[in-house]
Structures are given as structure tokens and as C-alpha cells.
Amino acid sequence: MNCNEAGTLLAQYADGEVDNLQGRSIEQHLRGCGACATKHEGVLARGAQIRAKVPYFPAPPALRERVRALLANAHDAAPARPRPERDRWRWLTGGALAGCTATMLAWTLGTAVITWHANEDVAVEAVAIHHRVDALVDLRRLRHLTMKSSARATASTAIAKLADC
Amino acid sequence: MYPVRVARGVGKGFSEHTSFEERVLPHLDAGYNLARWLTRNVDDSEDVVQDACVRALKYVGSLRDGDARAWFLTIVRHAFCDWCKRNRQAEIVKDDGTAIDMAANYSAVDAQRAAQRSSESRLLADAVAELPLVFREVLILRELEELSYKEIARIADIPIGTVMSRLARARGLLQRSPLLHAIREHSGGER
């Protein structure tokens, strides 16, 4: 290895980024070349200067606290994450219950209306029958009392019609 | 680039929070340091790291094997890139210097030496902070985080050859920086 080759690899060598073969070649060259050895020492010294003098900024305690608070908040919120899945089923359950209730209410209401209508019809029918019976009685009485044959015939026709009803 | 996959349909349970606490939280300093050097601003770096933590917590389920620090630094860098898109003006804001004083406080031992170190650290930090973003990024990842070229390539989403060339350029720019000349003159004058 000559000085040019060594010079291009000195920084990588100082950074520990050369393979074993290159490393041994550079070491051998540095032992026999004072100029390259001086350059190598300069590279090492500049790296050491940066590492020693350039400040390393640790995270401020306030930031560390904020990150821990963030972690705690996320941890507290974590069990709530599956909620949307449960909410969806809850909605379904609620909808089903509401549907059942509405159906039962409609059925009860419908039955009540139908029953009410039926009762009303029966009452109307009862009144009508009652009126027909009264009329029939009156007609029979009229036919029995009248002396005219034409009037008796008319009463008999009316009685027959009412009886058919 | 380290994959940051979305864990669809996976509930974020206790194990993922534990995973974040055990695997990601120990690298909060590394994440903040990178964000601090990328944004060059105390408040902005905290915003970037907080955003990165939210993302990391969301995707920690996808962190199976490998280096959690490199994974988290990738997320920090993504968060920074998104922050840059939203705050272009803030990206060019100069360092306010407060963080440098803060860092000096950690290493203060002897008043005179601390003052000298603080002064040198400030000049060197200013020189690093003035490097263009692409060079500053690889220099910080290599020198302060001591990551390999391969890891830097994955974090910065660039080929290893580009990592090497950017690193060489960053070191060259730093050596030619007038601020570093001031340090050398200061050191030479004391001898």
C-alpha cells in the first residue's frame, strides 16, 4: 500500500470501517511511513476533539416528563380502543330491541283497534236486530188488528222481508 | 432506511407500552441530541422529539429485532423532515446558545478550566452548527452517536458511499472553519 492509497482510507480506518485485510495493510504502511502516521494521528485527534468538545445534549427533564405523561395517557386510553367494535354490536342490540318493542306495540295497538271495531260492529248489529224485532212485532200486531185484506197483505210482505233479514 | 411499518388492526396494549418504555425510552437522549443538532433550537427540538415519541409509540409494535436506537433515530429524523416542511423559516433560526451553556454545566469541574472548555466548546459547537444540514447530520451520527456507516446510511436513507463522502466533506469544512482557527490560535497562544 502506498501513501495515496493509505491517505484515502485513513478516515475509514480511524472510524473502524475497513475490513481486516485493508486494516492490516494500513497498519503495516503506518509503521513504515512517518508522514502517514502523523496524518493518522491528526485524524484521531480531530475525532477525539469533536467527541470531547462538541456538546451532547441530553433530553431535558421536562421533556422526559412530558414523554412519560404521553405514555401514561396512551396507556389509560388503550383499553378504550376496542370500543368501536363493541359499540357497533351495542347499536345492533339496541336496534333489535327497539324493533321488537315497536312490533309488540303495533300488535297490541292493532289488536285493541280490531277488538274495538268488532265490539262496535256487534253493538250496531245488536241495535239493528233489536229494531228489526221491534218492527216485526209491530207489523204482526198491525196485521192481526187490521180489517183490510190489502193492509194485511202488505204487512205480511213486510214481515217476510224482515224475517229474511 | 429502517422500516417504520404501521401495525394495522393491532390493539396497543400493555406489552407495547412496556416495549416503548424498555426499548425506546432509554434512547430519548440520543433522539433529543440529534433533534437538537438538526433544528439548532431548544424548543423546536423538543417539539420534534415529542412528535417522534408519538410516532414511536404508535409503531413500536413493528419493532421486532435490531437496534432500537437506530430505529428511534430514524423516526426522529422523519419527524424533523416533516417539521421542516411545516416550519421552513424556523429551520434557519440560529442557535440561541442556551443549550451550550446547559451542556457546559454538566462538565463543570474547575472554574478556569470550565470557562476555557466552555469557550472552546462554544466555538466548536458553533462551527458544527454552521455546517450545512446534510453534512451536520452525518457528522453528529458518526461522532456523537458513534454509529456505523451502515447504520447512518439506513437512518439518513442514503447509500454508504454518500455517507463516506458527506462525512469527509463535513470534516474538511470543520477543519477549514474560521472558528476552529480561533481555537488553534487560542491554544497556541497559551503555550
Boltz contact constraints between the chains, C-beta under 6 A:
constraints:
  - contact:
      token1: [A, 17]
      token2: [B, 149]
      max_distance: 6.0
  - contact:
      token1: [A, 50]
      token2: [B, 143]
      max_distance: 6.0
  - contact:
      token1: [A, 51]
      token2: [B, 143]
      max_distance: 6.0
  - contact:
      token1: [A, 53]
      token2: [B, 120]
      max_distance: 6.0
  - contact:
      token1: [A, 53]
      token2: [B, 121]
      max_distance: 6.0
  - contact:
      token1: [A, 53]
      token2: [B, 124]
      max_distance: 6.0
  - contact:
      token1: [A, 54]
      token2: [B, 124]
      max_distance: 6.0
  - contact:
      token1: [A, 54]
      token2: [B, 125]
      max_distance: 6.0
  - contact:
      token1: [A, 54]
      token2: [B, 128]
      max_distance: 6.0
  - contact:
      token1: [A, 55]
      token2: [B, 100]
      max_distance: 6.0
  - contact:
      token1: [A, 55]
      token2: [B, 103]
      max_distance: 6.0
  - contact:
      token1: [A, 55]
      token2: [B, 121]
      max_distance: 6.0
  - contact:
      token1: [A, 55]
      token2: [B, 125]
      max_distance: 6.0
  - contact:
      token1: [A, 56]
      token2: [B, 33]
      max_distance: 6.0
  - contact:
      token1: [A, 56]
      token2: [B, 144]
      max_distance: 6.0
  - contact:
      token1: [A, 57]
      token2: [B, 33]
      max_distance: 6.0
  - contact:
      token1: [A, 57]
      token2: [B, 36]
      max_distance: 6.0
  - contact:
      token1: [A, 57]
      token2: [B, 99]
      max_distance: 6.0
  - contact:
      token1: [A, 58]
      token2: [B, 29]
      max_distance: 6.0
  - contact:
      token1: [A, 59]
      token2: [B, 28]
      max_distance: 6.0
  - contact:
      token1: [A, 59]
      token2: [B, 29]
      max_distance: 6.0
  - contact:
      token1: [A, 59]
      token2: [B, 32]
      max_distance: 6.0
  - contact:
      token1: [A, 63]
      token2: [B, 46]
      max_distance: 6.0
  - contact:
      token1: [A, 67]
      token2: [B, 53]
      max_distance: 6.0
  - contact:
      token1: [A, 74]
      token2: [B, 57]
      max_distance: 6.0
  - contact:
      token1: [A, 75]
      token2: [B, 17]
      max_distance: 6.0
  - contact:
      token1: [A, 78]
      token2: [B, 12]
      max_distance: 6.0
  - contact:
      token1: [A, 81]
      token2: [B, 11]
      max_distance: 6.0
